[in-house]
Amino acid sequence: MATASTSPSSSTDTDAVTLEPSDFPTVFDFKTCLRKGLCPVTKDQHSPIESHSLYFEVHGSSDPHAEKLVLVMGLNGSCFGWIKQVEALAPTGKYQILVFDNRAVGNSSAPRGPYSTSAMAEDVIILLDLLGWTETRSINLVGVSLGGMISLELATRIPERLASLVLAVTTPGYGPLWNFPPWKGLTTLLRLFTISDPSEKMENVLEMVFPLKWLASPNPTDEKGRTWRETQKEIYLHRHMMTRKQTFIGALSQMIAGLTHRVSHDRLRFVAENTPKITIITGDNDNLVAPSCSADLAAQIPEAEYIVWKDTGHALHSQRAPEFNSLVEKTILEGRERSGEPGSKVELVQRKAV
């Protein structure tokens, strides 16, 4: 049963809706769950069309000194997409891991669109404030695809809180006319709006986010000897059945956020100069965000570690989960070495322009 002390009219912790495990189905292990709830984002309880809440879960260590890891999912994907990261990292006892549904997907509600990555970043700040994750150099941020775009906006807004930043298969953005995905990704995204059968939809999604050669190869971890296509389809269908159906307007509004996204060179330099450790990672077979976008990010943020994985698609955090998890842990470690302990004094390098 969900409980709340007051109506969701502000972002204070007393207004958080605390959820029991049975309130919303989840793919995550309840044994690692520290907290699960709905974060009210709106401050106007009299305008439901403008109101929304973010669904979130916190997993991992109960130690308040554990590293705080924030995972930001991409376009129209629920937080369940982080299953391989939470499964691997939560039981280690080293992290408190925040996963959440962006506005208009999963168990989060949908305010009136269209959306922007900057507004979606503001949603996340309200969630972090609610959780009390406000100390300087306390947060390790990981964003994939649209989540990377949101993470860039976060890095310009709360730079003092970040100890490290992983930008996966994402882009600085170039404005509405230049942010379209490669042709295969664009046509598949549009086709998904016309497909109602879950099995057919999953086939299209798999071929959009994974390389075809990899999908056809055997999954060495599968006891039944199935291919990656067969095992991934099973995983995706399970997640699909556990996730609330997204509205057409919600999906379109998130797409508009991605298409209109842009972080200027001056703002990228601000991020670079104020984030202790940045890692940029992409695959060479990405149908949704061209690898050249990550190359451009790396060119504008030469301080970052830049990695390109061969024969790897857009969903690299799933396709190469063990390597991705190791990279995240390495980034956290190096960020902590460079930033010092959470709560330390931070003097920001001021941006030259917005």
C-alpha positions in Angstrom: 0.0 0.0 0.0 1.3 3.5 -0.9 1.3 6.0 1.9 1.9 9.8 2.0 1.9 12.3 4.7 0.7 15.2 2.6 -0.6 15.9 -0.9 2.2 16.2 -3.6 2.4 19.9 -3.8 6.1 20.4 -3.2 9.4 18.5 -3.4 10.1 18.1 0.3 10.8 14.6 1.7 7.7 14.7 3.8 5.7 14.8 0.5 7.3 11.6 -0.9 4.9 8.7 -1.5 6.5 5.6 0.0 5.6 2.4 -1.9 5.4 -1.1 -0.6 6.9 -3.9 -2.8 3.4 -4.9 -4.0 2.4 -1.4 -5.1 4.2 -1.6 -8.4 5.7 -4.7 -10.0 9.5 -4.5 -10.5 12.2 -6.5 -12.2 14.7 -5.6 -9.4 15.5 -7.8 -6.4 13.5 -6.6 -3.4 16.3 -7.9 -1.1 18.6 -5.0 -2.3 15.9 -2.4 -2.3 16.4 0.4 0.3 13.6 2.6 -0.8 10.9 2.8 -3.4 8.5 5.6 -4.1 7.0 8.4 -6.1 8.7 11.8 -6.1 6.2 14.7 -6.6 7.7 17.1 -9.1 4.9 19.6 -9.5 4.3 22.5 -7.2 0.9 23.2 -8.6 -1.6 20.6 -7.2 -4.5 22.4 -8.8 -3.4 21.8 -12.3 -3.3 18.0 -12.9 -2.3 18.4 -16.6 0.9 20.1 -15.5 1.5 17.7 -12.5 3.7 14.7 -12.5 5.7 12.4 -10.2 8.8 10.3 -10.8 8.9 6.7 -9.9 12.2 5.7 -8.3 14.0 2.9 -6.5 17.2 3.0 -4.4 19.2 -0.2 -4.2 22.4 -1.3 -2.5 24.2 -0.5 0.7 22.5 1.0 3.8 25.8 2.6 4.7 25.3 6.4 4.3 28.9 6.7 3.2 28.5 4.3 0.2 29.1 5.8 -3.2 25.9 7.3 -4.7 25.3 6.2 -8.2 22.6 7.8 -10.3 21.5 5.9 -13.5 19.6 7.9 -16.1 17.8 5.9 -18.8 17.4 6.8 -22.5 14.5 7.5 -24.9 11.2 6.0 -23.8 12.9 3.4 -21.7 11.9 2.5 -18.1 14.4 2.2 -15.3 14.1 -1.6 -15.7 16.7 -1.3 -18.5 19.3 -0.9 -15.8 18.7 -4.5 -14.5 22.2 -5.7 -15.4 23.8 -2.8 -13.5 21.7 -3.1 -10.4 22.0 -6.9 -10.3 25.8 -6.7 -10.4 26.6 -3.6 -8.3 23.9 -3.4 -5.6 25.0 -6.6 -3.8 28.7 -5.4 -3.6 27.9 -3.2 -0.6 29.8 -0.3 -2.2 27.0 1.7 -3.7 23.6 3.3 -3.2 22.1 3.1 -6.7 19.2 5.3 -7.8 17.2 4.3 -10.8 14.0 6.1 -11.8 11.5 6.5 -14.7 11.8 9.7 -16.6 8.6 11.7 -17.1 6.1 10.0 -19.3 7.5 6.5 -19.2 7.1 3.5 -16.9 5.5 4.3 -13.5 6.2 8.0 -13.8 3.3 10.3 -14.8 3.3 12.5 -17.9 2.9 16.3 -17.7 1.8 18.2 -20.8 4.4 18.1 -23.5 6.5 18.7 -25.5 9.5 18.2 -23.3 13.1 19.4 -23.2 16.2 17.7 -21.8 16.7 20.8 -19.5 13.2 20.3 -18.0 13.8 16.6 -17.6 17.1 17.5 -15.8 15.2 19.7 -13.4 12.9 16.7 -12.6 16.0 14.8 -11.5 17.3 17.6 -9.3 14.0 17.6 -7.4 14.3 13.8 -6.9 17.9 14.2 -5.7 16.9 16.9 -3.3 14.1 14.8 -2.0 16.5 11.9 -1.3 18.9 14.3 0.4 21.7 13.7 -2.2 22.9 17.2 -2.1 26.5 17.0 -0.7 29.3 18.3 -2.9 31.2 15.7 -4.9 28.8 13.0 -3.7 27.1 11.8 -6.9 28.4 9.6 -9.7 26.2 10.1 -12.7 25.7 7.7 -15.6 23.5 8.6 -18.6 22.8 6.5 -21.7 21.4 8.0 -24.9 18.7 10.6 -24.0 19.8 10.0 -20.4 23.2 11.2 -21.4 21.7 14.4 -22.8 19.8 14.9 -19.5 23.1 14.2 -17.6 24.9 16.9 -19.5 22.1 19.3 -18.5 22.5 18.1 -14.9 26.2 18.7 -15.1 25.6 22.3 -16.0 23.1 22.8 -13.1 24.6 20.9 -10.2 28.3 20.6 -11.1 29.4 20.9 -7.5 27.5 17.6 -6.6 29.3 15.5 -9.2 32.3 13.4 -8.6 32.2 11.5 -11.9 30.2 11.4 -15.1 29.7 8.6 -17.7 28.2 9.7 -21.0 27.2 6.6 -23.0 26.0 6.7 -26.7 24.9 10.3 -26.4 25.4 13.7 -28.1 26.0 17.3 -27.3 23.1 18.0 -29.6 22.9 20.3 -32.6 19.4 21.6 -32.7 16.1 20.4 -34.2 17.2 20.0 -37.8 20.4 18.1 -37.0 19.5 15.7 -34.1 17.8 13.0 -36.1 19.1 9.5 -35.6 20.6 7.5 -38.4 18.1 6.3 -41.0 17.6 2.8 -39.6 17.0 4.1 -36.2 14.6 6.8 -37.4 12.5 4.5 -39.5 12.3 1.9 -36.8 11.3 4.5 -34.2 8.5 5.6 -36.5 7.5 2.0 -37.3 7.1 1.2 -33.6 4.2 3.6 -33.3 2.3 1.4 -35.7 3.0 -2.0 -34.1 0.7 -3.3 -31.4 2.0 -6.9 -31.1 4.6 -7.1 -28.3 6.6 -9.8 -29.9 6.8 -8.0 -33.3 7.7 -4.8 -31.5 10.5 -6.4 -29.5 12.0 -7.9 -32.7 12.2 -4.4 -34.2 13.7 -2.9 -31.0 16.3 -5.6 -30.8 17.5 -5.0 -34.4 17.6 -1.3 -33.7 19.7 -1.4 -30.5 21.9 -4.5 -31.1 24.1 -5.6 -34.0 22.5 -8.2 -36.2 25.7 -10.4 -36.1 25.7 -10.4 -32.3 22.0 -11.2 -32.1 22.6 -14.3 -34.3 25.5 -15.6 -32.2 25.2 -18.1 -29.4 24.8 -16.7 -25.8 27.5 -18.5 -23.9 25.8 -17.9 -20.6 22.5 -19.5 -21.6 22.1 -23.1 -20.4 19.7 -23.9 -23.3 22.2 -22.9 -25.9 20.1 -20.1 -27.4 21.2 -17.1 -29.4 21.5 -13.6 -28.0 18.4 -12.7 -30.0 16.3 -15.4 -28.2 17.5 -14.6 -24.7 17.3 -10.8 -25.2 13.8 -11.1 -26.6 12.8 -13.0 -23.5 14.2 -10.3 -21.3 12.7 -7.5 -23.2 9.3 -9.1 -23.3 9.4 -9.7 -19.6 10.3 -6.1 -19.0 7.5 -5.0 -21.4 4.9 -7.0 -19.5 6.1 -5.5 -16.2 6.0 -1.9 -17.4 2.9 0.3 -17.7 2.1 1.1 -21.3 3.4 4.4 -22.5 1.1 6.9 -24.1 1.7 8.1 -27.7 1.9 11.7 -26.5 4.4 10.8 -23.8 6.6 8.9 -26.3 6.5 11.7 -28.8 7.2 14.3 -26.2 10.4 12.5 -25.1 11.4 12.3 -28.8 11.0 16.0 -29.1 13.3 16.5 -26.1 16.0 14.6 -27.9 15.5 16.3 -31.2 15.7 19.8 -29.6 18.6 19.1 -27.3 21.7 21.2 -27.6 24.6 21.9 -25.2 26.8 24.7 -26.5 30.6 24.5 -26.6 30.9 27.0 -23.8 28.6 24.9 -21.6 30.5 21.7 -22.5 33.7 23.5 -21.4 32.0 24.4 -18.1 31.2 20.7 -17.6 34.7 19.6 -18.4 36.3 22.1 -16.1 34.1 21.4 -13.2 33.7 17.6 -13.3 36.6 15.6 -11.7 36.2 12.6 -14.0 34.3 12.1 -17.3 34.1 9.0 -19.4 32.6 9.0 -22.9 31.7 5.6 -24.4 30.1 4.5 -27.6 29.8 1.5 -29.9 30.8 1.5 -33.5 27.4 0.0 -34.7 24.9 2.5 -33.2 21.6 3.0 -35.1 20.2 5.6 -32.8 23.0 8.0 -31.9 25.8 8.1 -34.5 29.2 7.3 -33.0 30.4 10.6 -34.5 28.4 12.4 -31.8 30.5 10.8 -29.1 33.6 11.7 -31.1 32.4 15.3 -31.2 31.8 15.3 -27.5 35.3 13.9 -26.9 36.8 16.6 -29.2 35.1 19.3 -27.1 35.9 17.6 -23.8 39.5 16.4 -24.4 40.0 15.9 -20.7 37.5 13.0 -20.8 38.4 9.3 -21.3 37.0 8.4 -24.7 36.3 4.8 -25.6 34.8 3.1 -28.7 33.8 -0.5 -28.5 33.9 -2.5 -31.7 30.9 -4.6 -32.9 28.7 -2.9 -30.3 25.3 -1.3 -30.7 23.3 1.3 -28.9 22.3 -0.8 -25.9 25.9 -1.3 -24.9 25.1 -1.4 -21.2 23.1 -4.6 -22.0 25.2 -6.1 -24.8 28.4 -5.7 -22.8 27.1 -5.4 -19.3 30.2 -6.8 -17.4 32.6 -4.5 -19.3 30.2 -1.5 -18.9 29.8 -2.2 -15.1 33.6 -2.4 -14.8 34.0 0.9 -16.6 31.5 2.6 -14.4 33.3 1.3 -11.3 36.6 2.5 -12.7 35.2 6.0 -13.4 33.8 6.2 -9.9 37.1 5.2 -8.4 39.0 7.8 -10.4 36.4 10.5 -9.8 36.7 9.9 -6.0 40.5 10.0 -6.1 40.3 13.4 -7.9 37.5 15.0 -6.0 38.2 14.0 -2.4 35.6 13.1 0.1 31.9 14.1 -0.3 31.1 17.4 1.4 34.5 19.0 0.6 34.6 22.6 -0.4 34.2 23.1 -4.2 35.3 26.2 -6.1 33.7 26.1 -9.5 35.4 27.4 -12.6 32.8 29.9 -13.9 31.3 29.5 -17.3 32.0 32.1 -20.0 28.6 31.8 -21.5 25.3 30.0 -21.2 
